[in-house]
Amino acid sequence: MAPFAKRTILFVDTLRDTTGVVGRIKELGLRPYAVHEVSEVADKDKCPHIDTIVVDSLPVVRFISYHCMMFGLTAD
């Protein structure tokens, strides 16, 4: 995991996780950034650079995918 240390992982937690996902991300040496609403990451000034996105439900994936297509966003 060393090459990935300190990467920021966005965790879209719409279901209010109780299983400890954020803690597990930290245990891996990564930096979790958890939000409970997708709209919380809409403001680029408040949202850090994200390396990976983890979501807790399929509707969230569909929502993010749709908006990426609508706004021409691609992975860097």
N, C-alpha and C positions, 0 to 999 in steps of 0.2 A: 504494500500500500504506500510505501515511501514516495513514489513519484506523484502520487495524488494528494499528499498531505496538504492540509489547509485549503483544499478546494471547497467552494461554497455550494451546498446542496439545498435547493429550494424544496421544502416539504409543504405541499398544499394539503392541509389537514382539515378538510371540511367536515369530517365525521368526529372531530375532537378525540384524537387517538388516546387510548389508555394503555397501550402495549409497550410504550417506551421507544418509539421510533427515533425521536430526537436524541435520546441517550445513546442508542446504538450507532447513530451517525457520528456522534462525538467520540465514541470508543474506537472508531475506525480512523481517528485523526483528521476528520473532516469537520467543516463548519456548517452546522445546520442553520437555515433561515426559514422558520416556520410561519405560515400564515393560515388563517382560517377562512378567508374569502379570496377568490381569485382576483378581485378588484384591488386587493392590497399590494399587488405587484405592478399595477398599471402605471404608477408614477416612477419613472426611471431615476429621478433625483433621490427618492427614498429607498429604492431597491438596490441592493448590491449587485455586482456582476455575478451571474449565476452560471455554474459549470454543468449542473445536472438538476433535473426536476424529478421529484418523486411525488406521485399523487395517490390519494386514497380511494378514488372511485372512478369508474368509467365515464360518467357524465362530465367530470372535470377534464378528462383527457379530450373528450369530444369538444368541449367548450374552448379549450386552449388551442386545439388543432384548427378549429373553425376560425378563430380570431387570427391565428398565424397566417392562414391562407388569405383571409380578407385583407390583411395589412401587408402581405408580401414578406412576412418575416421568415428568415431561414436560420438554421443553426450555423454558428461560426466555428 
